[in-house]
């Protein structure tokens, strides 16, 4: 079975010479394989297309995909958005008392599947020009496990609650204070009970626009879990949360799933491993198609996803495996100091930050870890010159490039326009193209309008713009947010490689432990009382820094014997006790 996809956001029909038509062998022989729709964009006949691939290679915008799929998928199409548009095959199956995880790259139908299972969208079964009725949909699913779910959904017998992906957009759509928002959804618990459970007591009377990313995430989770529903959907529930909060959130969701159906989309593999009972892997091609596999036991599913090969179906969906290497702590740096700082204090009234003295060496990448609301971003802004300390000084005159925690898509023009305006010579160099644009997938975004980018695309653009800036020190605030597992690995390797090859220094604030392990040479550890008093120490070498941090949150990590990926030990398990007694919370 051959499918053709035309990516509408990439197709720039007014800027090309219609190479897809002019070079098509069938069109040259008079067979009308490609026509043009009302908007002037190509429509490819899948019945006539021979799959030669010439149009793919000739399209300068990378807007065409011709893909061969297994014939077994013909009768398993769930939804198609239009001719030559994205199509989804199969769906995950929610089960009562279990947490079903969804794992896969961005742009291959995870959110579409959630919309269908929640009733927000009716699947058209591929009939985009003549959508079926709900009765026809139920007939299609007759005899399957999904039939009972869809029947109960359409008859109103089950209610669903949905936690959206982009929590940083909450202040744009909801006005008022935290208490007002939670007061509208008091069904399973009161505002006070929810505030205590999700650590929101201190911010109940705070405006949403003044909340941090972690506070917005906890607010969104609270508002979802407070609803009385039969099935709960959580789209990336751990973005902006620190490790301790992620584990706590996972425990809350696990408790919820005792008598409910729960589906979770999550890219933090350690948390997904800890949280889910089973996982449906999704593979496909961004913007073209997505296929849900049968649910597997969580460890097996994650390992299969990392390997990129489905043994039962004999399908390889990734060119190379995602490899997690067990890296020992790196040796101390002997290069000169790029910046050094003495004890620093900053008092905001409600919050006070204290930083011990330290230094960042030339070419060193420093990971910054710690609970939310302890001053990590404030410290980064001090280094960037956006905030001045009350006491102490940063002994530096270096040039700083900064990628903020919150990224905006309000810039005018295309990605190409924004990057060229930022640093034309750097962006167009062969070195930058090979080291940054290709690994981060920016080349495929060049002609997209910035305002139309997704959260993950905006994140990759923000990282690129930071790296394109000529600077001595690069500061990245939560660069893994909204990126899928594969993109996180690529981003970490890109940042690290650029620091090594250019001799620049970097400081990276993030909560994904493996991301930090890949990108960091040393660690700064923040602690204190969140929201009131933050204390920053370091940089320490990797072993000491990671052990200090994980000891503070009472969590130990091990590595999977097969893939070496990080896995959270169960509390009081044999490995947990052994590692704690040895003082090795991460490197076992």
C-alpha positions as CSV (number, residue, x, y, z in Angstrom):
1,X,0.0,0.0,0.0
2,X,1.4,3.4,-1.0
3,X,0.3,6.7,0.5
4,X,1.1,10.2,-0.6
5,X,1.2,13.2,1.8
6,X,1.6,16.8,0.9
7,X,2.6,18.9,3.9
8,X,0.5,22.0,3.5
9,X,2.6,24.1,5.8
10,X,5.8,23.4,3.9
11,X,4.4,23.6,0.4
12,X,5.3,27.1,-1.0
13,X,3.5,26.8,-4.4
14,X,4.0,30.5,-5.1
15,X,7.8,30.3,-4.7
16,X,8.5,27.2,-6.8
17,X,8.4,26.2,-10.5
18,X,6.1,23.3,-9.8
19,X,9.0,20.8,-10.0
20,X,6.7,18.0,-8.7
21,X,4.7,18.2,-11.9
22,X,7.5,19.1,-14.3
23,X,9.7,16.2,-13.3
24,X,7.0,13.5,-12.8
25,X,7.6,10.7,-15.4
26,X,3.8,9.9,-15.6
27,X,2.9,13.6,-16.2
28,X,5.4,13.7,-19.0
29,X,3.7,10.7,-20.7
30,X,0.3,12.4,-20.4
31,X,-1.0,10.5,-17.3
32,X,-2.5,13.0,-14.9
33,X,-0.9,11.8,-11.7
34,X,-0.7,15.3,-10.1
35,X,-3.4,18.0,-10.3
36,X,-3.7,21.3,-8.4
37,X,-6.5,22.1,-5.8
38,X,-8.3,25.3,-5.2
39,X,-5.3,26.7,-3.2
40,X,-2.9,25.9,-6.0
41,X,-1.3,23.1,-4.1
42,X,-0.6,19.7,-5.6
43,X,-2.9,16.7,-5.3
44,X,-1.2,13.4,-5.9
45,X,-3.2,10.4,-7.1
46,X,-2.2,7.5,-4.9
47,X,-3.7,5.0,-7.3
48,X,-1.6,6.2,-10.2
49,X,1.7,7.1,-8.4
50,X,4.4,4.6,-9.1
51,X,6.5,5.7,-6.1
52,X,9.6,6.7,-8.1
53,X,10.4,9.4,-5.5
54,X,11.5,12.0,-8.1
55,X,8.9,14.6,-6.8
56,X,10.2,14.1,-3.3
57,X,13.8,14.9,-4.3
58,X,12.9,17.8,-6.6
59,X,10.6,19.6,-4.1
60,X,12.9,22.3,-2.6
61,X,10.7,22.7,0.4
62,X,10.5,19.0,1.4
63,X,6.7,19.1,1.2
64,X,6.0,15.7,-0.4
65,X,6.2,12.3,1.2
66,X,5.5,9.0,-0.7
67,X,5.5,6.1,1.7
68,X,5.0,2.4,1.3
69,X,2.9,0.8,4.1
70,X,2.0,-2.7,5.0
71,X,-1.2,-3.9,3.2
72,X,-2.5,-5.1,6.6
73,X,-3.1,-1.5,7.6
74,X,-5.7,-0.9,4.8
75,X,-8.7,-1.7,6.9
76,X,-7.3,-0.2,10.1
77,X,-7.4,3.5,9.2
78,X,-9.1,5.5,12.0
79,X,-8.9,9.1,10.7
80,X,-7.7,11.1,7.7
81,X,-7.8,14.9,7.6
82,X,-8.1,15.2,3.9
83,X,-6.7,14.1,0.5
84,X,-2.9,13.6,0.8
85,X,-3.2,14.6,4.4
86,X,-2.2,13.0,7.7
87,X,-3.8,9.6,8.5
88,X,-4.0,7.7,11.7
89,X,-4.1,3.9,12.0
90,X,-5.3,2.1,15.1
91,X,-5.9,3.5,18.6
92,X,-4.7,2.7,22.1
93,X,-7.2,0.8,24.3
94,X,-8.0,2.4,27.7
95,X,-8.5,-0.1,30.5
96,X,-10.0,0.5,33.9
97,X,-7.6,0.3,36.8
98,X,-4.6,0.7,34.5
99,X,-2.5,3.6,33.2
100,X,-1.9,3.3,29.5
101,X,1.1,5.2,28.3
102,X,1.6,6.6,24.8
103,X,5.1,7.0,23.5
104,X,6.2,8.4,20.1
105,X,7.6,11.4,18.3
106,X,5.7,14.6,17.9
107,X,3.4,15.1,14.9
108,X,2.3,11.5,14.4
109,X,-1.2,11.5,15.9
110,X,-1.0,11.1,19.7
111,X,-3.2,14.1,20.3
112,X,-5.5,13.1,17.5
113,X,-6.0,9.7,19.2
114,X,-6.7,11.4,22.5
115,X,-9.3,13.6,20.9
116,X,-11.0,10.6,19.4
117,X,-11.0,8.6,22.6
118,X,-12.3,11.6,24.6
119,X,-15.2,12.2,22.1
120,X,-13.8,15.6,21.0
121,X,-13.5,14.3,17.5
122,X,-15.4,11.7,15.6
123,X,-13.2,9.4,13.5
124,X,-13.9,9.5,9.8
125,X,-12.4,6.1,9.1
126,X,-10.6,7.6,6.1
127,X,-13.8,9.0,4.6
128,X,-12.9,12.7,4.9
129,X,-15.2,13.6,2.0
130,X,-18.2,11.7,3.4
131,X,-17.7,11.4,7.2
132,X,-19.5,8.4,8.8
133,X,-22.1,8.8,11.6
134,X,-21.5,7.6,15.1
135,X,-23.6,4.5,14.3
136,X,-21.2,3.7,11.4
137,X,-18.2,4.2,13.6
138,X,-19.6,1.8,16.2
139,X,-20.3,-0.7,13.5
140,X,-16.7,-0.4,12.4
141,X,-15.4,-1.2,15.9
142,X,-17.9,-4.0,16.5
143,X,-16.3,-7.1,18.0
144,X,-13.3,-5.1,19.3
145,X,-12.4,-3.8,22.8
146,X,-12.8,-0.2,21.5
147,X,-16.5,-0.8,20.7
148,X,-17.6,-0.8,24.3
149,X,-15.6,2.4,25.1
150,X,-16.9,4.3,22.0
151,X,-20.5,3.1,22.6
152,X,-20.4,4.3,26.3
153,X,-18.7,7.6,25.1
154,X,-21.3,8.4,22.5
155,X,-24.2,7.5,24.7
156,X,-23.0,9.8,27.5
157,X,-22.4,7.0,30.0
158,X,-18.7,8.0,30.5
159,X,-17.2,11.4,31.2
160,X,-13.7,12.4,30.3
161,X,-11.2,15.0,31.7
162,X,-8.3,16.3,29.7
163,X,-5.0,18.0,30.8
164,X,-3.7,20.0,27.9
165,X,-0.1,20.0,26.7
166,X,0.7,23.7,26.6
167,X,0.1,24.9,30.2
168,X,2.1,28.1,29.6
169,X,-0.9,29.3,27.5
170,X,-3.3,29.1,30.5
171,X,-2.8,32.8,31.5
172,X,-3.7,33.8,27.9
173,X,-7.1,32.0,28.1
174,X,-8.0,32.3,31.7
175,X,-8.0,35.4,33.9
176,X,-8.1,35.7,37.6
177,X,-6.4,34.0,40.5
178,X,-5.7,30.3,41.2
179,X,-8.5,30.0,43.7
180,X,-11.1,31.2,41.1
181,X,-10.1,28.6,38.5
182,X,-10.0,25.7,40.9
183,X,-13.3,26.8,42.4
184,X,-15.1,26.0,39.1
185,X,-14.1,22.3,39.2
186,X,-14.8,21.3,42.8
187,X,-16.2,17.8,42.1
188,X,-13.9,15.2,43.6
189,X,-12.2,17.4,46.2
190,X,-12.3,21.0,47.6
191,X,-10.0,23.8,46.6
192,X,-8.1,23.5,49.9
193,X,-7.6,19.7,49.5
194,X,-6.4,20.1,45.9
195,X,-4.1,23.0,46.9
196,X,-2.5,20.9,49.6
197,X,-2.1,17.8,47.4
198,X,-0.5,19.8,44.5
199,X,1.5,22.3,46.6
200,X,-0.5,25.3,45.6
201,X,-1.5,26.6,49.0
202,X,1.0,29.5,48.8
203,X,-0.3,30.6,45.4
204,X,-4.0,30.3,45.8
205,X,-4.6,34.0,45.6
206,X,-1.9,34.7,43.0
207,X,-2.7,35.8,39.4
208,X,-2.2,33.1,36.8
209,X,0.0,35.4,34.8
210,X,2.5,35.5,37.8
211,X,2.9,31.7,38.1
212,X,6.0,29.8,37.1
213,X,6.0,27.0,34.6
214,X,5.9,24.4,37.4
215,X,3.1,26.1,39.2
216,X,1.0,26.3,36.0
217,X,1.6,22.6,35.4
218,X,0.5,21.7,38.9
219,X,-2.5,23.9,38.6
220,X,-3.5,22.2,35.3
221,X,-3.1,18.8,36.9
222,X,-5.2,19.8,39.9
223,X,-8.0,21.3,37.8
224,X,-8.1,18.0,35.8
225,X,-8.0,15.6,38.7
226,X,-10.6,17.6,40.6
227,X,-13.1,16.8,37.9
228,X,-15.3,13.8,38.3
229,X,-14.7,11.6,35.3
230,X,-14.4,8.0,34.2
231,X,-11.4,8.5,31.9
232,X,-8.5,10.9,32.4
233,X,-6.1,12.1,29.7
234,X,-2.8,13.7,30.6
235,X,-0.8,15.3,27.8
236,X,2.8,15.7,29.0
237,X,2.0,16.1,32.7
238,X,5.6,16.6,33.9
239,X,6.8,19.6,31.8
240,X,8.5,22.2,34.0
241,X,8.3,20.0,37.1
242,X,11.4,19.0,39.0
243,X,12.3,15.4,39.7
244,X,10.6,15.3,43.1
245,X,7.4,16.9,41.7
246,X,7.4,14.5,38.8
247,X,7.6,11.5,41.0
248,X,4.9,12.9,43.3
249,X,2.7,13.6,40.3
250,X,3.2,10.1,39.1
251,X,2.1,8.7,42.5
252,X,-1.0,10.9,42.4
253,X,-1.9,9.6,38.9
254,X,-1.2,6.0,39.9
255,X,-3.6,6.4,42.9
256,X,-6.3,7.9,40.6
257,X,-6.0,5.0,38.2
258,X,-7.1,2.5,40.9
259,X,-10.7,2.7,39.7
260,X,-10.5,4.9,36.7
261,X,-9.2,4.7,33.1
262,X,-6.0,6.8,32.5
263,X,-4.1,7.6,29.4
264,X,-0.8,9.5,29.6
265,X,1.4,11.0,26.9
266,X,4.9,11.4,28.3
267,X,8.4,11.9,26.9
268,X,10.4,11.6,30.1
269,X,11.2,7.9,29.8
270,X,12.2,7.5,33.4
271,X,8.8,8.9,34.6
272,X,6.8,7.0,32.0
273,X,8.6,3.8,33.1
274,X,7.7,4.5,36.7
275,X,4.1,5.6,36.0
276,X,2.6,3.4,33.3
277,X,1.3,-0.2,33.5
278,X,1.5,-0.7,29.7
279,X,2.6,1.5,26.8
280,X,1.4,1.8,23.2
281,X,4.3,2.8,20.9
282,X,3.4,5.1,18.0
283,X,5.5,5.1,14.9
284,X,5.2,6.9,11.6
285,X,6.2,10.0,9.7
286,X,5.6,13.5,10.9
287,X,2.6,15.1,9.1
288,X,2.0,11.9,7.0
289,X,0.9,9.0,9.1
290,X,0.9,7.4,12.5
291,X,0.4,3.8,13.6
292,X,-0.4,2.7,17.1
293,X,1.0,-0.7,18.1
294,X,-0.6,-3.1,20.6
295,X,0.2,-2.2,24.2
296,X,3.2,-3.8,25.7
297,X,4.6,-4.2,29.2
298,X,6.1,-0.8,30.0
299,X,9.8,-1.9,30.1
300,X,9.5,-3.9,26.9
301,X,7.7,-1.1,25.1
302,X,10.2,1.6,26.0
303,X,13.1,-0.7,24.9
304,X,11.4,-1.4,21.6
305,X,10.9,2.3,21.0
306,X,14.5,3.1,21.7
307,X,15.7,0.3,19.4
308,X,13.3,1.4,16.6
309,X,12.4,-2.2,15.6
310,X,9.1,-4.0,16.1
311,X,10.0,-7.7,16.1
312,X,6.5,-9.1,15.9
313,X,5.6,-7.0,12.9
314,X,9.2,-7.0,11.4
315,X,9.1,-3.2,11.0
316,X,12.0,-0.9,11.6
317,X,10.6,2.6,12.1
318,X,13.9,4.4,12.9
319,X,17.2,4.4,11.0
320,X,19.3,4.0,14.1
321,X,18.6,3.1,17.7
322,X,18.4,5.8,20.5
323,X,21.4,4.8,22.6
324,X,21.9,5.5,26.2
325,X,25.5,5.2,27.2
326,X,26.4,4.7,30.8
327,X,28.8,7.6,31.1
328,X,31.1,7.8,34.2
329,X,31.6,11.2,35.8
330,X,33.9,13.3,33.7
331,X,37.3,14.4,35.0
332,X,37.9,17.9,36.4
333,X,38.5,20.7,34.0
334,X,41.9,22.4,33.9
335,X,41.0,25.3,31.6
336,X,41.0,28.9,32.9
337,X,37.9,30.4,34.5
338,X,35.6,32.1,32.1
339,X,33.5,33.7,34.8
340,X,33.7,33.6,38.6
341,X,31.3,34.8,41.2
342,X,31.5,35.5,44.9
343,X,28.6,35.0,47.3
344,X,25.5,36.6,45.7
345,X,22.2,37.6,47.3
346,X,19.0,38.9,45.8
347,X,16.0,39.8,47.9
348,X,12.6,40.2,46.2
349,X,10.7,40.6,49.5
350,X,8.7,37.4,49.3
351,X,11.7,35.4,48.0
352,X,15.4,35.6,48.8
353,X,18.1,33.9,46.8
354,X,21.6,33.1,48.0
355,X,24.4,31.8,45.8
356,X,27.7,30.5,47.1
357,X,30.9,31.4,45.3
358,X,31.9,29.5,42.3
359,X,33.4,29.6,38.8
360,X,32.6,28.3,35.2
361,X,35.6,27.3,33.2
362,X,36.2,27.9,29.5
363,X,34.6,25.1,27.5
364,X,32.7,23.7,30.5
365,X,29.0,22.8,30.4
366,X,27.2,23.2,33.8
367,X,23.9,21.5,34.5
368,X,21.7,23.3,37.0
369,X,19.3,21.2,39.1
370,X,17.0,21.7,42.0
371,X,13.3,22.1,43.0
372,X,11.2,24.7,41.2
373,X,10.9,28.2,42.7
374,X,14.4,28.0,44.3
375,X,16.0,30.6,42.0
376,X,17.5,28.7,39.2
377,X,16.0,30.9,36.5
378,X,16.8,34.0,38.6
379,X,20.4,33.0,38.7
380,X,20.5,32.4,35.0
381,X,19.0,35.9,34.4
382,X,21.7,37.4,36.7
383,X,24.3,35.8,34.5
384,X,22.5,37.2,31.4
385,X,22.5,40.6,32.9
386,X,18.7,40.9,33.1
387,X,18.7,41.0,36.9
388,X,21.2,42.8,39.2
389,X,22.2,41.2,42.5
390,X,21.7,43.1,45.8
391,X,24.9,41.8,47.3
392,X,28.0,40.5,45.6
393,X,29.0,40.7,42.0
394,X,29.6,38.6,38.9
395,X,33.2,39.1,38.0
396,X,32.7,38.9,34.3
397,X,32.6,40.9,31.2
398,X,31.8,38.0,28.8
399,X,29.1,38.1,26.2
400,X,26.1,36.0,27.1
401,X,23.4,34.3,24.9
402,X,20.2,33.3,26.6
403,X,17.3,30.9,25.8
404,X,14.5,31.8,28.1
405,X,12.2,29.3,29.9
406,X,9.1,30.7,28.1
407,X,9.3,30.9,24.4
408,X,7.1,33.1,22.3
409,X,5.8,32.5,18.8
410,X,4.8,36.1,18.2
411,X,7.7,37.0,15.9
412,X,6.7,38.1,12.4
413,X,7.8,36.2,9.3
414,X,9.2,32.7,8.6
415,X,11.8,30.8,10.5
416,X,14.2,31.7,7.8
417,X,13.5,35.4,8.2
418,X,14.0,35.2,12.0
419,X,17.3,33.2,11.8
420,X,18.7,35.3,9.0
421,X,17.9,38.5,10.9
422,X,19.6,37.1,14.0
423,X,22.9,35.9,12.5
424,X,22.9,35.5,8.7
425,X,26.6,34.5,8.3
426,X,26.5,32.0,11.2
427,X,23.2,30.3,10.1
428,X,24.3,30.0,6.4
429,X,27.7,28.5,7.2
430,X,28.2,24.8,6.5
431,X,29.5,24.1,10.0
432,X,26.3,25.5,11.6
433,X,24.1,23.7,9.1
434,X,25.7,20.3,9.9
435,X,26.0,20.8,13.6
436,X,22.7,22.5,14.5
437,X,20.2,22.9,11.6
438,X,20.2,19.3,10.5
439,X,20.2,17.5,13.9
440,X,17.5,19.8,15.3
441,X,15.3,19.4,12.1
442,X,15.3,23.2,11.5
443,X,15.8,22.9,7.7
444,X,12.3,21.5,7.3
445,X,10.9,24.5,9.3
446,X,12.6,27.3,7.3
447,X,9.6,28.3,5.3
448,X,7.0,28.0,8.1
449,X,5.6,31.1,9.7
450,X,6.8,31.4,13.3
451,X,3.3,32.1,14.6
452,X,2.2,28.7,13.2
453,X,4.9,26.6,15.0
454,X,4.1,24.0,17.6
455,X,5.6,24.1,21.1
456,X,8.3,21.6,20.1
457,X,9.1,23.5,16.9
458,X,9.4,26.8,18.9
459,X,11.7,25.1,21.4
460,X,14.0,23.9,18.7
461,X,14.0,27.3,17.0
462,X,14.8,29.0,20.4
463,X,17.8,26.6,20.9
464,X,19.0,27.3,17.4
465,X,18.7,31.1,17.8
466,X,20.7,30.9,21.1
467,X,23.4,28.8,19.5
468,X,23.5,31.2,16.5
469,X,24.3,34.1,18.7
470,X,28.0,35.0,19.0
471,X,28.8,34.7,22.7
472,X,31.2,33.3,25.3
473,X,28.5,31.8,27.6
474,X,25.3,30.1,26.5
475,X,22.4,29.9,29.0
476,X,19.6,27.4,28.3
477,X,16.5,27.5,30.5
478,X,14.6,24.2,30.3
479,X,15.5,23.3,26.7
480,X,13.9,19.9,26.8
481,X,10.3,21.2,27.4
482,X,7.8,20.0,24.7
483,X,10.5,17.9,22.9
484,X,9.9,14.2,22.4
485,X,12.4,11.6,23.5
486,X,14.3,11.6,20.2
487,X,14.4,15.4,19.9
488,X,15.7,15.6,23.5
489,X,18.6,13.4,22.7
490,X,19.4,15.3,19.5
491,X,19.1,18.7,21.4
492,X,21.4,17.5,24.2
493,X,24.0,16.2,21.8
494,X,23.8,19.3,19.7
495,X,24.4,21.7,22.6
496,X,27.2,19.5,24.0
497,X,28.9,19.2,20.6
498,X,28.7,22.9,20.0
499,X,30.2,23.7,23.3
500,X,33.1,21.3,22.7
501,X,33.8,22.3,19.1
502,X,33.6,26.1,19.6
503,X,35.3,26.2,23.0
504,X,32.3,28.0,24.5
505,X,30.8,27.5,28.0
506,X,27.2,26.6,28.7
507,X,24.8,26.5,31.7
508,X,21.7,24.4,31.3
509,X,18.7,24.4,33.6
510,X,16.6,21.3,33.1
511,X,14.6,18.6,35.0
512,X,15.2,15.7,32.6
513,X,18.0,13.8,34.4
514,X,19.2,12.0,31.3
515,X,19.3,15.2,29.3
516,X,21.5,16.8,31.9
517,X,23.7,13.7,32.1
518,X,24.3,13.9,28.4
519,X,25.0,17.6,28.2
520,X,26.8,18.4,31.5
521,X,30.4,18.3,32.7
522,X,29.5,19.6,36.2
523,X,26.5,20.4,38.3
524,X,25.1,23.3,40.3
525,X,22.6,22.2,42.9
526,X,19.8,24.4,44.2
527,X,17.8,23.8,47.4
528,X,16.1,25.7,50.2
529,X,12.4,26.5,50.7
530,X,10.6,26.8,47.3
531,X,9.0,30.2,46.9
532,X,10.6,31.7,49.9
533,X,14.3,31.0,50.1
534,X,16.6,29.6,47.5
535,X,20.2,28.4,48.0
536,X,22.6,27.6,45.1
537,X,25.9,25.7,45.5
538,X,28.5,24.6,43.1
539,X,29.5,23.8,40.4
540,X,30.4,20.3,41.6
541,X,31.7,17.4,39.6
542,X,29.0,15.2,38.1
543,X,29.1,12.5,40.7
544,X,29.0,14.8,43.7
545,X,26.4,17.2,42.2
546,X,24.0,14.4,41.1
547,X,24.3,12.6,44.4
548,X,23.7,15.8,46.4
549,X,20.6,16.5,44.4
550,X,19.0,13.1,44.4
551,X,19.8,12.6,48.1
552,X,17.8,15.8,48.9
553,X,14.7,14.3,47.1
554,X,15.3,10.8,48.4
555,X,15.3,9.1,44.9
556,X,17.8,6.6,43.4
557,X,18.3,5.8,39.8
558,X,19.6,2.6,38.1
559,X,20.3,1.9,34.5
560,X,18.4,-0.6,32.4
561,X,20.6,-3.7,31.8
562,X,19.7,-3.8,28.1
563,X,19.6,-0.2,27.0
564,X,21.4,1.7,29.8
565,X,18.5,4.1,30.1
566,X,17.8,5.7,33.5
567,X,15.1,4.0,35.6
568,X,13.8,5.2,38.9
569,X,14.2,2.6,41.7
570,X,11.0,1.7,43.6
571,X,11.2,3.1,47.2
572,X,12.7,0.6,49.7
573,X,13.5,-1.9,46.9
574,X,16.8,-3.8,47.3
575,X,18.6,-1.6,44.8
576,X,17.2,1.5,46.4
577,X,18.5,0.5,49.8
578,X,21.9,-0.7,48.5
579,X,22.5,2.5,46.6
580,X,21.4,4.8,49.5
581,X,23.7,2.9,51.9
582,X,26.6,3.4,49.4
583,X,25.8,7.0,48.9
584,X,25.5,6.4,45.1
585,X,22.0,7.7,44.2
586,X,22.6,7.8,40.4
587,X,25.8,6.1,39.4
588,X,25.4,2.5,40.5
